[in-house]
Amino acid sequence: METITTMFAPLDFLNAVVYPSISKPIEEVWDNIVAYDVEKAKDRGLIGVYELAKGKSFNEEKYGN
């Protein structure tokens, strides 16, 4: 992910210094949430995977594309 320059020094500082240090843990937590749901569906076999892929809970709004 890239940071965006806003020409507002305090916000630019946060974007440049703080965001990179916290973005990796946030991404890891998000990936673990997705992986957990996928593993849970796999435990149920093909029906579980199909239901996950077609279900409301596993959609682009919740997980991204």
C-alpha positions in Angstrom: 0.0 0.0 0.0 1.2 3.5 -0.7 0.7 6.6 1.3 -1.0 9.7 0.0 0.5 13.2 0.4 -2.0 15.7 1.6 0.2 18.8 2.1 -0.9 18.9 5.7 2.2 18.2 7.7 0.8 16.3 10.7 -1.3 14.0 8.5 1.6 13.5 6.1 3.8 12.5 9.0 1.2 10.0 10.2 0.9 8.6 6.7 4.7 8.3 6.2 5.7 7.1 9.7 2.8 5.6 11.6 0.8 3.9 8.9 3.5 1.6 7.5 4.3 0.4 11.0 0.6 -0.6 11.7 -0.5 -1.7 8.3 1.3 -5.1 8.3 -0.4 -6.3 11.5 -3.8 -5.1 10.2 -3.3 -7.0 7.0 -2.2 -10.2 8.9 -5.3 -10.1 11.1 -7.5 -9.6 8.1 -5.8 -12.5 6.2 -6.3 -14.7 9.3 -10.0 -13.9 9.4 -10.4 -14.9 5.8 -8.2 -18.0 6.2 -10.3 -19.1 9.2 -13.6 -18.8 7.3 -12.1 -20.8 4.4 -10.7 -23.5 6.6 -14.0 -23.8 8.4 -15.8 -24.2 5.1 -13.3 -26.8 3.9 -14.0 -28.9 6.9 -17.6 -29.2 5.6 -16.4 -30.4 2.2 -17.5 -29.3 -1.2 -20.9 -28.2 0.1 -19.2 -25.9 2.7 -16.9 -24.3 0.1 -19.8 -23.8 -2.3 -22.0 -22.3 0.4 -19.1 -20.0 1.5 -18.5 -18.8 -2.1 -22.2 -18.2 -2.7 -23.1 -17.0 0.7 -23.8 -13.5 1.9 -20.9 -13.6 4.5 -18.2 -14.2 1.9 -18.6 -11.4 -0.6 -16.6 -8.6 -2.0 -18.0 -6.0 0.5 -16.7 -8.0 3.5 -13.4 -9.5 2.1 -12.5 -7.3 -0.9 -11.8 -8.8 -4.3 
